[in-house]
Amino acid sequence: MFNSLIVQPTLLPVNQLLQDYCNSPIFLPNNVSRIAFSPCSKYLAISKQDIDDQYCVLVFYCSNWHSKTITDDNLYLHNKFICTSAIWSLAFGKGVSELNSITKPILLNKNDLSIPITTRRASLDQRRLSLSVVNRRHDFTKHLFLATGLADGKINIWNVDTGELTLILEDHQLAVCGLDFTSCNMQLASCSHDTTIKLWDLLDDGNMYKTLNEWTHVINIVKWSPDESLLCAVGPYEFVVLFDTITWTELFKLDGHLHNVVDCAFSSDSAFLVTASYDTRVLMWSTITGEIIKAFAHQIPRPLKIYAGGDNGAFVRSVAVTKSNQFLVTACDDNKVRWFPLVSNHSSNTIFEQTENNVLYVAITSDSQTMAVSNRNGDVRLFSTVTTLLTSQPLSLKYLCRLTINTNCGHKRQDILNLPISHKLVNYLLYKDISMKYTKQII
């Protein structure tokens, strides 16, 4: 699927202007462990600490990250949000009106009891229909919002358009280390050092409607699948769990890592999951069978278990998947940002890697044309990935059909295994065409 010659991401002209902001004398040159792009790709949130020991989030607006003309109109500081304690996590959420055509067909008629509640979104809509709209204090069906998870256990919800602190969610007892919004109906998942995962409905004034606490250790990150049918939680002790978001039962406890798991990302069709670990690897899992499809190594030869489970010098800190599942992008403690051909059946080797000193985190816009890389020095660098994507071969019709089928399966994804089609096509839908032999290190 990929040409042998791939053009590497290049620094954007607006990068220098962003550097001038980030390296201002008013900010301390310390870790930028979390950055986030908005769903519309025009906003970038960066956590910083100033010389007055205030923790803040800088929200930059850029109408065109790829503009060759560098002016304050191209990139400017849109908001600066001051927080009461250290910022551990960031997430953008975009409100969608209940009258929007996307959600309107799913809304249930509360007088028609013959309509079964078969989707999570439908059940949420039914619950909201029973609530009085008049009594709601906040309107999250409009505007762009930013959630910040803090060291004191609070979650601040900021209105990016108005700059107001709209809501403070208080239920976690310790640092909120992970946040993620659903794609359109303002459901927020949070995880904390207090060992719990909490689920919040912002369209119901931030009501906390579910707590998951079936373990006794920290949860590092939580992520919704794009179709909202799955929630992934990762943490220490090789912990990776997938939940069904209707019943909130555990679908899979995924066993394969040898060290702490610190980040994860779903494919755009929700058919597979990638997890980043301190064991020097990223593992690719099927969300249908729970099997490992492929492993992406960051240290070759692969370290023995005694080294993979310790300080091996190649902790994988961050992972992202580009649009249409073409590439996997990672940040590793060996000062490398790597690009892997995600759905190539040839190998799991990198297409290329670039040196980024003290790299911590990578974030990619929803259109996959812009990449941001943060580091321990307080810098955030912007790269264009347009030419990188263009030098890969066009997606085949067969490949696009797989994306479409998997995208529309939702909670009935398991039914793919029983489709009246050939075994070869079922394996193709499960991405088994790219799987490689995998054995867990036992020595």
Stockholm file with secondary structure:
# STOCKHOLM 1.0

chainA/1-443         MFNSLIVQPTLLPVNQLLQDYCNSPIFLPNNVSRIAFSPCSKYLAISKQDIDDQYCVLVFYCSNWHSKTITDDNLYLHNKFICTSAIWSLAFGKGVSELNSITKPILLNKNDLSIPITTRRASLDQRRLSLSVVNRRHDFTKHLFLATGLADGKINIWNVDTGELTLILEDHQLAVCGLDFTSCNMQLASCSHDTTIKLWDLLDDGNMYKTLNEWTHVINIVKWSPDESLLCAVGPYEFVVLFDTITWTELFKLDGHLHNVVDCAFSSDSAFLVTASYDTRVLMWSTITGEIIKAFAHQIPRPLKIYAGGDNGAFVRSVAVTKSNQFLVTACDDNKVRWFPLVSNHSSNTIFEQTENNVLYVAITSDSQTMAVSNRNGDVRLFSTVTTLLTSQPLSLKYLCRLTINTNCGHKRQDILNLPISHKLVNYLLYKDISMKYTKQII
#=GR chainA/1-443 SS CBCSCCCCCEECTTHHHHHHHHTCTTBCCCCCCCEEECTTSSEEEEEEEBTTSCEEEEEEEESCTTCSSCCTTTEEEEEEEEESSCEEEEEEEECCCTTSTTTGGGCCCTTCTTSCCCSHHHHHHHHHHTSCSTTCSCCCSSSEEEEEEETTSEEEEEETTTCCEEEEEECCSSCEEEEEECSSSCEEEEEETTSCEEEEEGGGTTEEEEEECCSSSCCCEEEECTTSSEEEEEETTTEEEEEETTTCCEEEECCCCSSCEEEEEECTTSSEEEEEETTSEEEEEETTTCCEEEEEESSSSCCCHHHHTSCCSCCEEEEEECGGGCEEEEEETTTEEEEEETTCSSCSCCSEEEECTTEEEEEECTTSSEEEEEETTSCEEEEECHHHHHTBCCCCHHHHHHHHHHHTTGGGGGGGGGCSSCHHHHHHHTTGGGCCCCCCCCC
#=GC SS_cons         CBCSCCCCCEECTTHHHHHHHHTCTTBCCCCCCCEEECTTSSEEEEEEEBTTSCEEEEEEEESCTTCSSCCTTTEEEEEEEEESSCEEEEEEEECCCTTSTTTGGGCCCTTCTTSCCCSHHHHHHHHHHTSCSTTCSCCCSSSEEEEEEETTSEEEEEETTTCCEEEEEECCSSCEEEEEECSSSCEEEEEETTSCEEEEEGGGTTEEEEEECCSSSCCCEEEECTTSSEEEEEETTTEEEEEETTTCCEEEECCCCSSCEEEEEECTTSSEEEEEETTSEEEEEETTTCCEEEEEESSSSCCCHHHHTSCCSCCEEEEEECGGGCEEEEEETTTEEEEEETTCSSCSCCSEEEECTTEEEEEECTTSSEEEEEETTSCEEEEECHHHHHTBCCCCHHHHHHHHHHHTTGGGGGGGGGCSSCHHHHHHHTTGGGCCCCCCCCC
//
